[in-house]
Amino acid sequence: MKFDRRSFLAAAATSLAAPAAFAQSAAPKEKFTVILDWFVNPDHAPLFAARYSGAFDRAGLDVVLVPPTDPDLPPRLLAAGKADAALSYQTQLYLLVDQGLPLRRTGTLIDKPLNTLTALGRSGITKLADLKGRKIGYSVAGVEEALIGTMLRHAGLGLSDVTLVNVNFELVTALMSNEVDAVIGTYRTYEDIQLAQAGLRPVIFLPEDYGVPPSDELILLSNTSGLANPALPKFLAALKQGANYLAQHPDEMLARFLKDNPNLNDKLDIASWKALPGSFAQDPAHLDAARYTTYRDFMVREKLIKTSLPLEDYAVQIKV
């Protein structure tokens, strides 16, 4: 069994062609390109449901989903004008804007935090205080270090009490091989399920239970130059229809998804699909302003961004 997300990229790159029934249409459609955050996986279910239910067709859109060759690329490709939208994370949004990239959050795919700090049962770790003197693996410098530090403070510890190890997205491999004692960046709907299915008894700590403000896990970014693109509200409206159809017909949508992505027809991805309902935004255009300003203030306190910009410099609500 393969345990790391990166290993799926090559296979996923060939899985995105629209089914023939959707590729053919009597009327020309407007192309709308979305760069995914990672390889195709159940997190993207509303996008596929919007395709399968005909919502994109009814909106007159030819939506092209593109998996990146590197998960760091989507926002930068969007900033360079290579797509109409890209998927990313609220936790990264502030860093991107702070770096001067012309990006705004214009939609939300998953409006619940999925991130976890995870250890294995065999480690003897049962509470955060048990991490003292241990190694913690991470993938994204800056934000994840701040998350670990915030969580540790709630247990009376600090970053000096642990050793941080950059495992470069190989979170599960590093954990299983005992390279580290815990990792941050696993998803409660994916890697934590992998570990449980392997009989490794994951011990899961939720950042929002230890002082980290909740955030939208997966968001839609647009280039500032594309905020007035008339296809954007059409896309968001169709995505809402897809999310609603998915909620009503999860098994039908799963069958279509697995037919188009046979490389994902396995116990893990099916379990992940079934764990995700309730996490998808039912109104992707809706902006929770308080959530975005609260997380901005957290980023400022942690000295991850230099300036506390107004909300509209990070996120906007598109009228649909």
DOVEXTI-181189 format. One record per residue: x, z, y of N, C-alpha, C, O in turn. Coordinates in steps of 0.02 Angstrom, whole numbers, always signed. Layout:
# residues N
X:Z:Y:X:Z:Y:X:Z:Y:X:Z:Y
...
This chain:
# residues 320
+42:+0:-60:+0:+0:+0:+44:+0:+62:+95:+34:+64
+25:-38:+114:+62:-39:+177:+30:+12:+224:-31:+14:+232
+72:+51:+256:+46:+107:+295:+56:+100:+370:+37:+146:+406
+84:+46:+395:+97:+42:+466:+63:-18:+497:+60:-73:+468
+36:-8:+557:-2:-60:+592:+39:-124:+601:+13:-179:+593
+103:-116:+619:+144:-174:+634:+146:-224:+576:+152:-284:+588
+141:-200:+514:+147:-243:+456:+89:-292:+450:+94:-341:+412
+35:-281:+487:-23:-324:+481:-22:-382:+532:-64:-427:+527
+24:-382:+579:+21:-430:+634:+22:-502:+611:-18:-543:+633
+68:-518:+566:+75:-588:+546:+11:-613:+512:-12:-668:+525
-17:-571:+468:-78:-591:+434:-136:-598:+482:-177:-643:+477
-139:-552:+531:-196:-553:+577:-195:-613:+622:-247:-636:+644
-137:-640:+637:-132:-695:+684:-169:-757:+660:-186:-800:+700
-182:-762:+595:-217:-820:+569:-290:-807:+556:-325:-850:+528
-315:-748:+576:-382:-728:+555:-435:-738:+609:-492:-718:+599
-417:-767:+667:-461:-765:+724:-499:-829:+739:-537:-830:+787
-491:-881:+700:-528:-942:+714:-602:-930:+707:-624:-899:+658
-641:-954:+754:-714:-945:+750:-742:-982:+690:-718:-1036:+674
-792:-953:+656:-823:-988:+601:-851:-1055:+624:-868:-1063:+683
-855:-1101:+579:-876:-1168:+597:-943:-1168:+632:-954:-1208:+678
-988:-1124:+612:-1055:-1122:+641:-1052:-1105:+715:-1095:-1125:+753
-999:-1068:+736:-993:-1049:+805:-946:-1096:+843:-949:-1098:+905
-905:-1132:+808:-857:-1176:+840:-891:-1240:+865:-864:-1274:+909
-948:-1257:+836:-982:-1318:+854:-1043:-1303:+897:-1080:-1257:+881
-1053:-1338:+949:-1110:-1328:+992:-1126:-1392:+1028:-1081:-1431:+1045
-1190:-1404:+1040:-1211:-1465:+1075:-1190:-1462:+1148:-1175:-1513:+1178
-1190:-1401:+1177:-1173:-1393:+1248:-1103:-1366:+1255:-1083:-1321:+1217
-1065:-1392:+1302:-997:-1365:+1312:-1000:-1293:+1336:-1045:-1274:+1373
-951:-1254:+1314:-949:-1184:+1334:-887:-1170:+1375:-838:-1207:+1373
-891:-1117:+1414:-835:-1097:+1455:-787:-1054:+1414:-808:-1004:+1384
-725:-1074:+1412:-675:-1036:+1373:-659:-970:+1408:-648:-969:+1468
-656:-917:+1369:-640:-850:+1395:-592:-819:+1345:-611:-802:+1289
-529:-811:+1365:-476:-788:+1319:-464:-713:+1328:-453:-689:+1383
-465:-678:+1272:-452:-606:+1271:-392:-592:+1226:-392:-611:+1167
-340:-561:+1253:-283:-540:+1213:-298:-471:+1186:-309:-424:+1224
-297:-464:+1120:-311:-400:+1089:-253:-351:+1100:-198:-371:+1121
-265:-288:+1087:-213:-238:+1095:-165:-237:+1036:-109:-213:+1043
-188:-262:+979:-150:-255:+916:-178:-306:+868:-216:-350:+887
-159:-301:+804:-187:-345:+754:-262:-333:+748:-287:-280:+767
-298:-383:+723:-370:-376:+714:-384:-317:+668:-354:-310:+615
-431:-274:+688:-449:-216:+648:-519:-193:+667:-548:-220:+713
-546:-144:+632:-615:-123:+646:-628:-98:+717:-686:-96:+738
-576:-78:+754:-587:-59:+824:-619:-115:+865:-651:-103:+916
-610:-176:+842:-634:-235:+879:-704:-257:+856:-727:-311:+875
-737:-216:+818:-801:-235:+788:-853:-261:+839:-886:-311:+825
-861:-230:+899:-911:-257:+945:-897:-328:+968:-943:-367:+980
-832:-346:+973:-815:-415:+991:-838:-464:+938:-866:-516:+953
-827:-446:+875:-848:-490:+821:-923:-490:+814:-953:-542:+797
-956:-433:+826:-1029:-431:+822:-1060:-474:+877:-1112:-505:+866
-1028:-476:+935:-1054:-520:+988:-1047:-593:+968:-1089:-634:+985
-995:-609:+931:-987:-677:+906:-1039:-691:+851:-1074:-741:+855
-1043:-647:+802:-1086:-659:+744:-1160:-659:+763:-1199:-696:+733
-1179:-619:+811:-1249:-615:+830:-1270:-671:+877:-1329:-678:+893
-1221:-711:+898:-1236:-767:+943:-1237:-749:+1016:-1255:-790:+1058
-1217:-687:+1033:-1220:-665:+1103:-1172:-706:+1147:-1190:-724:+1203
-1112:-720:+1122:-1066:-760:+1162:-1092:-831:+1170:-1086:-860:+1224
-1122:-858:+1118:-1151:-925:+1123:-1206:-927:+1176:-1208:-972:+1217
-1250:-877:+1173:-1305:-876:+1221:-1281:-869:+1293:-1313:-893:+1340
-1223:-837:+1301:-1194:-830:+1368:-1157:-892:+1390:-1133:-896:+1447
-1151:-941:+1345:-1116:-1003:+1362:-1041:-996:+1361:-1006:-1031:+1397
-1016:-948:+1320:-945:-934:+1319:-913:-952:+1252:-943:-940:+1199
-854:-980:+1256:-812:-991:+1198:-757:-937:+1201:-705:-947:+1233
-770:-880:+1169:-724:-823:+1174:-670:-830:+1121:-684:-833:+1061
-608:-832:+1144:-550:-839:+1101:-514:-772:+1099:-493:-746:+1151
-506:-743:+1040:-473:-679:+1031:-402:-691:+1005:-392:-725:+955
-353:-664:+1040:-283:-678:+1025:-245:-613:+1010:-240:-571:+1054
-220:-604:+949:-179:-544:+935:-109:-553:+963:-82:-608:+958
-80:-501:+992:-13:-508:+1021:+41:-505:+968:+31:-476:+915
+98:-533:+984:+156:-526:+939:+189:-458:+948:+227:-436:+905
+175:-426:+1004:+202:-360:+1018:+149:-321:+1057:+120:-348:+1104
+134:-259:+1038:+80:-222:+1071:+94:-205:+1143:+48:-184:+1179
+155:-213:+1167:+170:-201:+1237:+153:-260:+1282:+152:-254:+1343
+140:-318:+1252:+133:-380:+1291:+66:-392:+1325:+65:-420:+1379
+9:-373:+1296:-55:-394:+1324:-64:-383:+1399:-82:-431:+1434
-51:-323:+1427:-61:-316:+1499:-15:-361:+1540:-35:-385:+1593
+45:-372:+1516:+93:-412:+1554:+75:-487:+1551:+85:-523:+1600
+50:-508:+1494:+27:-577:+1489:-34:-588:+1534:-40:-640:+1566
-78:-538:+1537:-136:-542:+1581:-115:-544:+1654:-141:-583:+1694
-67:-502:+1672:-42:-500:+1741:-10:-566:+1760:-10:-585:+1819
+17:-602:+1710:+49:-667:+1723:-2:-724:+1722:+17:-782:+1728
-65:-708:+1713:-117:-759:+1715:-125:-798:+1651:-150:-854:+1652
-104:-769:+1594:-107:-804:+1530:-172:-794:+1492:-181:-822:+1438
-218:-754:+1520:-282:-741:+1487:-332:-719:+1539:-315:-705:+1596
-395:-716:+1517:-448:-692:+1562:-457:-617:+1558:-481:-586:+1606
-437:-587:+1502:-444:-515:+1493:-395:-494:+1438:-370:-535:+1400
-383:-429:+1435:-340:-402:+1383:-364:-332:+1366:-391:-296:+1409
-355:-312:+1303:-372:-244:+1283:-311:-200:+1292:-254:-220:+1278
-323:-139:+1316:-270:-90:+1323:-301:-21:+1318:-355:-13:+1289
-267:+30:+1347:-288:+99:+1339:-292:+133:+1407:-250:+119:+1451
-340:+176:+1417:-345:+211:+1480:-281:+250:+1495:-260:+254:+1553
-251:+278:+1444:-191:+318:+1454:-133:+276:+1482:-87:+304:+1512
-134:+210:+1470:-81:+166:+1495:-99:+133:+1562:-55:+110:+1597
-163:+132:+1579:-186:+98:+1638:-149:+121:+1701:-127:+79:+1741
-141:+186:+1709:-111:+214:+1770:-38:+194:+1776:-13:+181:+1831
-3:+192:+1720:+67:+171:+1721:+73:+98:+1741:+118:+80:+1779
+28:+57:+1716:+30:-15:+1732:+19:-27:+1806:+54:-67:+1837
-31:+8:+1834:-45:+1:+1906:+13:+30:+1947:+32:+2:+1998
+41:+86:+1924:+96:+117:+1959:+157:+72:+1961:+197:+76:+2007
+163:+28:+1911:+217:-20:+1909:+203:-81:+1952:+245:-126:+1958
+144:-83:+1982:+128:-138:+2027:+93:-197:+1995:+85:-249:+2027
+73:-191:+1931:+39:-246:+1899:-32:-253:+1927:-66:-202:+1937
-55:-314:+1939:-120:-325:+1971:-177:-320:+1921:-210:-371:+1906
-190:-261:+1894:-238:-252:+1840:-289:-199:+1858:-275:-151:+1894
-350:-209:+1832:-403:-160:+1840:-441:-153:+1773:-448:-202:+1736
-465:-93:+1760:-510:-84:+1704:-578:-112:+1724:-605:-92:+1776
-605:-158:+1684:-670:-187:+1699:-721:-175:+1643:-780:-192:+1651
-699:-148:+1588:-746:-135:+1533:-715:-86:+1483:-656:-71:+1486
-757:-61:+1439:-736:-12:+1389:-762:-33:+1321:-821:-48:+1314
-718:-34:+1272:-739:-50:+1203:-751:+14:+1164:-801:+21:+1129
-704:+63:+1169:-712:+127:+1135:-707:+181:+1189:-656:+189:+1222
-762:+220:+1197:-764:+269:+1251:-754:+341:+1227:-772:+388:+1262
-724:+348:+1169:-706:+414:+1143:-631:+415:+1128:-603:+364:+1107
-596:+471:+1139:-526:+474:+1119:-520:+474:+1043:-557:+508:+1009
-473:+436:+1018:-460:+433:+945:-392:+461:+927:-379:+475:+869
-349:+470:+976:-281:+491:+965:-278:+561:+935:-318:+604:+952
-229:+573:+891:-220:+639:+862:-146:+656:+857:-103:+612:+858
-132:+720:+850:-66:+744:+830:-76:+767:+758:-118:+810:+744
-37:+739:+712:-50:+749:+641:+12:+771:+603:+67:+745:+614
+3:+819:+559:+54:+841:+513:+26:+833:+442:-32:+815:+434
+66:+847:+392:+43:+844:+323:+35:+915:+296:+72:+960:+315
-12:+923:+251:-24:+988:+222:+37:+1018:+190:+47:+1079:+191
+79:+976:+161:+139:+1001:+126:+190:+1031:+174:+237:+1065:+152
+183:+1018:+239:+231:+1043:+288:+223:+1117:+302:+269:+1149:+328
+166:+1145:+284:+152:+1215:+299:+127:+1225:+370:+115:+1282:+390
+119:+1171:+408:+94:+1176:+476:+17:+1181:+474:-16:+1136:+449
-9:+1236:+500:-82:+1245:+502:-107:+1256:+573:-167:+1251:+586
-62:+1271:+620:-80:+1281:+690:-23:+1255:+733:+33:+1246:+710
-38:+1242:+797:+13:+1212:+840:+75:+1255:+846:+131:+1228:+852
+67:+1321:+844:+125:+1365:+850:+175:+1353:+794:+235:+1368:+801
+151:+1326:+738:+196:+1313:+681:+244:+1255:+694:+289:+1243:+654
+234:+1219:+749:+278:+1163:+766:+345:+1186:+795:+390:+1145:+805
+352:+1250:+810:+414:+1274:+839:+472:+1259:+792:+471:+1276:+733
+524:+1227:+820:+582:+1209:+781:+574:+1146:+739:+619:+1129:+701
+518:+1112:+745:+504:+1053:+704:+517:+989:+743:+527:+990:+804
+516:+933:+707:+524:+866:+736:+455:+833:+743:+416:+833:+696
+442:+804:+802:+380:+769:+814:+395:+697:+832:+433:+683:+878
+365:+651:+795:+375:+580:+807:+325:+553:+858:+268:+574:+860
+348:+505:+897:+304:+473:+946:+325:+400:+952:+377:+379:+927
+283:+360:+986:+297:+289:+994:+303:+267:+1066:+342:+222:+1082
+264:+299:+1110:+261:+277:+1180:+291:+331:+1225:+262:+385:+1232
+348:+316:+1254:+382:+364:+1297:+339:+378:+1359:+302:+335:+1383
+345:+439:+1384:+309:+457:+1445:+244:+491:+1429:+240:+552:+1426
+191:+451:+1418:+125:+479:+1407:+123:+524:+1346:+98:+580:+1350
+148:+500:+1290:+143:+540:+1229:+185:+603:+1234:+167:+655:+1205
+241:+601:+1269:+280:+661:+1280:+241:+711:+1322:+244:+771:+1309
+204:+686:+1371:+163:+730:+1413:+106:+760:+1372:+88:+818:+1381
+77:+721:+1327:+23:+747:+1285:+49:+803:+1241:+17:+855:+1235
+106:+792:+1210:+136:+843:+1167:+150:+906:+1207:+134:+962:+1186
+180:+898:+1266:+196:+955:+1308:+135:+995:+1328:+136:+1056:+1326
+81:+960:+1346:+19:+994:+1365:-9:+1033:+1306:-30:+1090:+1314
-10:+1002:+1248:-38:+1035:+1189:+4:+1096:+1170:-23:+1148:+1153
+70:+1089:+1173:+114:+1144:+1155:+105:+1204:+1202:+109:+1261:+1180
+94:+1190:+1266:+85:+1245:+1314:+26:+1289:+1294:+26:+1349:+1306
-25:+1257:+1265:-84:+1296:+1243:-68:+1340:+1183:-107:+1384:+1165
-11:+1328:+1151:+11:+1370:+1095:+69:+1414:+1115:+100:+1445:+1072
+83:+1418:+1180:+137:+1460:+1204:+206:+1431:+1192:+256:+1467:+1194
+210:+1366:+1181:+273:+1332:+1169:+286:+1281:+1225:+244:+1268:+1267
+346:+1253:+1223:+364:+1199:+1269:+401:+1145:+1232:+416:+1152:+1173
+417:+1091:+1267:+452:+1036:+1235:+522:+1057:+1210:+548:+1027:+1163
+550:+1107:+1241:+616:+1131:+1218:+612:+1165:+1150:+663:+1177:+1119
+552:+1181:+1128:+543:+1215:+1063:+538:+1166:+1005:+536:+1186:+947
+535:+1101:+1020:+530:+1050:+968:+582:+995:+980:+612:+992:+1034
+591:+952:+931:+633:+893:+938:+590:+832:+936:+554:+820:+887
+592:+791:+989:+552:+730:+992:+593:+672:+964:+652:+664:+980
+561:+631:+922:+595:+574:+890:+553:+511:+902:+494:+509:+882
+581:+461:+934:+546:+398:+943:+549:+358:+878:+602:+335:+857
+492:+351:+845:+489:+317:+780:+463:+245:+786:+452:+212:+736
+454:+221:+849:+440:+151:+861:+381:+124:+820:+387:+75:+784
+324:+158:+827:+261:+138:+796:+259:+147:+720:+208:+135:+689
+314:+169:+690:+314:+180:+618:+292:+252:+604:+327:+290:+570
+234:+270:+630:+212:+340:+628:+202:+366:+558:+228:+419:+539
+164:+330:+518:+147:+354:+451:+209:+353:+406:+219:+400:+368
+249:+301:+411:+310:+298:+371:+356:+356:+387:+384:+387:+341
+364:+371:+452:+408:+426:+471:+381:+493:+445:+420:+536:+425
+316:+501:+445:+286:+563:+421:+293:+569:+345:+310:+622:+320
+279:+515:+310:+281:+516:+236:+352:+525:+210:+362:+554:+157
+401:+499:+247:+471:+503:+224:+505:+567:+246:+565:+577:+233
+467:+611:+279:+494:+675:+304:+546:+666:+359:+586:+712:+373
+547:+607:+391:+591:+598:+449:+570:+645:+505:+612:+670:+543
+504:+657:+510:+477:+703:+559:+426:+748:+525:+404:+734:+469
+408:+802:+559:+360:+850:+531:+289:+837:+555:+241:+858:+523
+282:+802:+611:+217:+785:+639:+226:+723:+682:+282:+706:+702
+171:+690:+697:+173:+631:+741:+115:+633:+789:+62:+662:+774
+124:+603:+846:+69:+593:+893:+57:+518:+900:+105:+479:+901
-6:+499:+905:-22:+428:+911:-60:+401:+852:-81:+343:+852
-70:+442:+801:-113:+422:+745:-185:+423:+768:-204:+461:+814
-226:+382:+737:-298:+380:+753:-337:+417:+700:-323:+413:+640
-387:+455:+723:-430:+490:+676:-472:+442:+635:-501:+462:+584
-477:+380:+657:-516:+330:+621:-473:+279:+583:-499:+230:+558
-408:+291:+580:-365:+244:+544:-308:+279:+506:-315:+292:+447
-253:+296:+541:-196:+325:+505:-214:+391:+471:-190:+404:+416
-255:+432:+504:-274:+495:+472:-315:+483:+409:-311:+522:+361
-353:+429:+408:-389:+409:+347:-340:+385:+294:-347:+401:+235
-290:+346:+315:-238:+323:+268:-206:+382:+232:-199:+382:+171
-188:+431:+271:-154:+489:+242:-199:+527:+194:-176:+549:+141
-262:+534:+212:-309:+569:+168:-319:+529:+103:-322:+558:+49
-324:+463:+110:-333:+422:+50:-273:+425:+4:-279:+416:-56
-214:+437:+33:-153:+443:-7:-144:+513:-36:-94:+527:-69
-193:+557:-24:-190:+625:-51:-141:+670:-16:-118:+719:-45
-125:+654:+47:-73:+692:+83:-101:+747:+128:-63:+779:+164
-165:+756:+128:-198:+811:+164:-175:+817:+237:-139:+864:+254
-194:+770:+279:-173:+774:+349:-201:+836:+384:-259:+854:+374
-159:+866:+424:-179:+922:+467:-184:+894:+538:-133:+874:+567
-243:+891:+565:-257:+852:+625:-272:+898:+684:-313:+943:+680
-237:+884:+740:-249:+920:+802:-273:+869:+854:-241:+818:+864
-329:+883:+886:-358:+838:+936:-333:+857:+1005:-343:+913:+1027
-300:+810:+1041:-272:+827:+1107:-324:+857:+1155:-307:+902:+1194
-386:+834:+1153:-436:+859:+1199:-455:+932:+1186:-485:+965:+1228
-435:+958:+1127:-446:+1029:+1113:-391:+1073:+1140:-395:+1134:+1137
-338:+1042:+1166:-279:+1079:+1189:-257:+1057:+1258:-197:+1048:+1271
-305:+1049:+1303:-290:+1040:+1373:-281:+969:+1398:-273:+959:+1459
-283:+920:+1354:-276:+850:+1375:-346:+823:+1394:-392:+827:+1353
-355:+796:+1454:-421:+769:+1472:-441:+713:+1425:-400:+672:+1407
-505:+710:+1406:-528:+654:+1364:-522:+588:+1401:-527:+585:+1463
-512:+535:+1364:-504:+469:+1394:-539:+417:+1352:-554:+428:+1293
-553:+359:+1382:-577:+301:+1345:-518:+275:+1303:-464:+264:+1330
-529:+265:+1238:-474:+245:+1196:-454:+172:+1206:-395:+155:+1211
-505:+128:+1209:-490:+56:+1211:-530:+25:+1268:-592:+28:+1268
-494:-5:+1315:-528:-31:+1375:-511:-105:+1384:-464:-131:+1355
-550:-136:+1426:-541:-206:+1444:-510:-210:+1513:-536:-180:+1560
-455:-245:+1519:-421:-255:+1583:-433:-326:+1608:-439:-373:+1569
-436:-332:+1674:-439:-397:+1706:-386:-400:+1760:-367:-349:+1789
-362:-461:+1773:-317:-472:+1829:-359:-466:+1893:-417:-488:+1895
-331:-437:+1946:-369:-431:+2008:-393:-498:+2034:-444:-503:+2067
-355:-550:+2018:-375:-617:+2040:-435:-643:+2002:-466:-693:+2021
-452:-610:+1946:-508:-632:+1906:-570:-589:+1910:-617:-598:+1872
-570:-541:+1957:-628:-495:+1961:-691:-532:+1981:-746:-510:+1964
-685:-587:+2016:-743:-625:+2037:-759:-682:+1989:-803:-723:+2003
-724:-686:+1934:-736:-738:+1884:-808:-733:+1858:-826:-681:+1829
-851:-783:+1868:-921:-778:+1846:-929:-770:+1771:-982:-749:+1748
-876:-786:+1733:-880:-777:+1660:-873:-704:+1640:-895:-685:+1586
-843:-663:+1683:-831:-593:+1665:-896:-554:+1654:-903:-521:+1603
-944:-555:+1701:-1006:-519:+1688:-1045:-547:+1629:-1079:-510:+1593
-1039:-612:+1618:-1071:-642:+1559:-1040:-614:+1495:-1075:-598:+1447
-974:-609:+1495:-939:-582:+1437:-960:-509:+1424:-974:-491:+1367
-962:-469:+1477:-980:-399:+1469:-1051:-390:+1445:-1066:-346:+1405
-1096:-431:+1470:-1166:-428:+1448:-1172:-447:+1375:-1209:-415:+1337
-1135:-498:+1355:-1137:-519:+1285:-1105:-466:+1240:-1128:-455:+1184
-1052:-434:+1264:-1019:-381:+1226:-1067:-322:+1216:-1068:-292:+1163
-1107:-306:+1267:-1158:-253:+1260:-1207:-272:+1205:-1226:-230:+1164
-1229:-335:+1205:-1275:-357:+1152:-1243:-350:+1084:-1275:-330:+1036
-1178:-367:+1080:-1143:-361:+1017:-1138:-289:+994:-1148:-275:+934
-1123:-243:+1040:-1119:-172:+1022:-1186:-146:+997:-1189:-107:+949
-1239:-167:+1030:-1305:-145:+1009:-1324:-174:+941:-1353:-140:+899
-1307:-238:+930:-1322:-269:+865:-1282:-235:+810:-1307:-225:+755
-1219:-219:+825:-1177:-185:+777:-1206:-118:+757:-1206:-100:+698
-1232:-81:+806:-1261:-15:+791:-1322:-21:+746:-1336:+24:+706
-1358:-76:+752:-1419:-85:+712:-1406:-118:+645:-1444:-108:+598
-1351:-156:+639:-1337:-194:+578:-1264:-186:+556:-1228:-235:+549
-1240:-124:+546:-1169:-114:+531:-1147:-147:+466:-1092:-174:+462
-1188:-145:+414:-1168:-173:+350:-1166:-249:+352:-1121:-280:+323
-1214:-280:+387:-1214:-352:+395:-1152:-375:+433:-1120:-425:+414
-1135:-339:+486:-1077:-357:+526:-1012:-346:+487:-965:-385:+493
-1010:-294:+446:-951:-281:+405:-940:-338:+356:-884:-361:+346
-994:-361:+324:-988:-415:+276:-962:-479:+309:-919:-513:+280
-986:-494:+369:-961:-554:+405:-888:-545:+425:-848:-592:+419
-871:-485:+448:-803:-471:+470:-754:-478:+412:-700:-507:+420
-772:-452:+354:-727:-456:+296:-723:-527:+269:-671:-547:+242
-776:-565:+275:-774:-635:+253:-724:-674:+295:-687:-716:+269
-723:-661:+360:-678:-696:+405:-607:-667:+405:-559:-701:+424
-601:-604:+383:-536:-570:+383:-524:-540:+313:-523:-479:+306
-516:-582:+263:-511:-556:+194:-451:-510:+183:-451:-470:+137
-400:-517:+226:-342:-472:+220:-359:-400:+238:-319:-355:+224
-417:-389:+268:-439:-322:+285:-491:-294:+237:-519:-240:+249
-504:-331:+184:-555:-309:+136:-522:-259:+87:-508:-275:+30
-512:-199:+112:-481:-147:+71:-513:-80:+88:-552:-74:+135
-495:-30:+49:-527:+36:+55:-516:+67:+124:-561:+98:+152
-456:+58:+151:-439:+87:+216:-481:+57:+272:-512:+94:+310
-481:-9:+277:-516:-40:+334:-592:-32:+328:-626:-26:+380
-618:-31:+269:-689:-19:+260:-706:+53:+282:-756:+64:+315
-664:+100:+262:-675:+170:+283:-669:+178:+358:-706:+215:+389
-621:+141:+388:-612:+144:+460:-674:+116:+496:-698:+146:+544
-699:+60:+472:-760:+30:+500:-817:+81:+500:-853:+89:+550
-825:+116:+444:-880:+163:+437:-870:+228:+477:-917:+265:+488
-808:+241:+497:-793:+301:+536:-803:+290:+611:-806:+338:+649
-808:+228:+632:-807:+212:+704:-875:+215:+739:-876:+228:+800
-932:+204:+706:-996:+209:+743:-1000:+275:+782:-983:+328:+757
-1025:+269:+843:-1026:+327:+887:-968:+328:+935:-969:+363:+985
-916:+289:+920:-858:+284:+964:-861:+224:+1010:-828:+222:+1062
-901:+174:+992:-906:+113:+1032:-950:+124:+1093:-1003:+155:+1089
-928:+97:+1150:-968:+101:+1211:-1030:+57:+1204:-1025:-2:+1188
-1087:+86:+1214:-1149:+47:+1209:-1162:+7:+1272:-1201:-41:+1271
-1130:+26:+1328:-1134:-14:+1389:-1062:-24:+1413:-1037:+16:+1453
-1029:-77:+1390:-957:-86:+1405:-940:-89:+1479:-884:-73:+1498
-987:-110:+1521:-972:-116:+1592:-973:-49:+1627:-944:-42:+1681
-1006:+1:+1598:-1014:+66:+1631:-947:+100:+1643:-904:+100:+1598
-938:+127:+1702:-876:+162:+1720:-891:+236:+1731:-932:+253:+1774
-859:+278:+1693:-863:+351:+1702:-811:+370:+1754:-753:+384:+1738
-832:+371:+1817:-785:+381:+1872:-749:+448:+1866:-688:+452:+1878
-785:+500:+1848:-754:+567:+1844:-699:+568:+1790:-647:+599:+1800
-711:+535:+1735:-660:+533:+1682:-597:+499:+1707:-541:+521:+1691
-604:+446:+1745:-545:+408:+1768:-507:+445:+1822:-445:+441:+1825
-542:+480:+1867:-506:+518:+1918:-474:+581:+1888:-420:+601:+1909
-507:+612:+1840:-478:+671:+1808:-414:+653:+1771:-365:+690:+1774
-414:+597:+1736:-353:+578:+1701:-299:+556:+1749:-239:+566:+1737
-319:+525:+1805:-269:+508:+1857:-234:+571:+1881:-173:+572:+1888
-273:+624:+1894:-244:+686:+1918:-198:+717:+1866:-147:+747:+1883
-215:+710:+1802:-172:+734:+1748:-106:+696:+1749:-53:+727:+1741
-109:+631:+1758:-48:+591:+1760:-3:+610:+1819:+58:+611:+1813
-34:+626:+1876:+4:+647:+1934:+37:+714:+1921:+96:+724:+1936
-1:+762:+1893:+26:+828:+1878:+85:+825:+1831:+133:+863:+1837
+81:+779:+1783:+134:+772:+1734:+191:+729:+1759:+239:+715:+1722
+186:+707:+1823:+238:+666:+1855:+250:+600:+1817:+307:+575:+1815
+197:+573:+1788:+201:+509:+1754:+189:+451:+1802:+213:+395:+1790
+153:+464:+1856:+143:+414:+1908:+161:+446:+1975:+156:+506:+1984
+181:+404:+2021:+207:+429:+2085:+152:+443:+2136:+158:+488:+2176
+98:+403:+2132:+48:+406:+2186:-22:+414:+2156:-39:+383:+2106
-62:+456:+2188:-132:+464:+2168:-174:+414:+2207:-198:+429:+2262
-183:+356:+2178:-220:+302:+2212:-296:+313:+2205:-317:+349:+2159
-336:+283:+2248:-408:+289:+2240:-433:+255:+2177:-399:+211:+2149
-491:+276:+2154:-518:+252:+2091:-519:+176:+2087:-501:+148:+2035
-539:+143:+2141:-547:+70:+2139:-481:+34:+2129:-481:-26:+2114
-425:+69:+2137:-360:+38:+2123:-343:+40:+2048:-293:+10:+2027
-385:+75:+2010:-375:+79:+1938:-432:+47:+1899:-421:+11:+1849
-493:+59:+1921:-550:+40:+1881:-609:+20:+1926:-620:+50:+1979
-645:-30:+1904:-705:-53:+1941:-762:-63:+1892:-751:-73:+1832
-822:-60:+1918:-881:-74:+1878:-909:-142:+1898:-930:-151:+1955
-908:-188:+1851:-933:-255:+1863:-1009:-256:+1858:-1037:-229:+1810
-1042:-285:+1906:-1114:-290:+1903:-1134:-344:+1852:-1115:-402:+1858
-1171:-323:+1802:-1191:-369:+1748:-1264:-386:+1756:-1291:-424:+1715
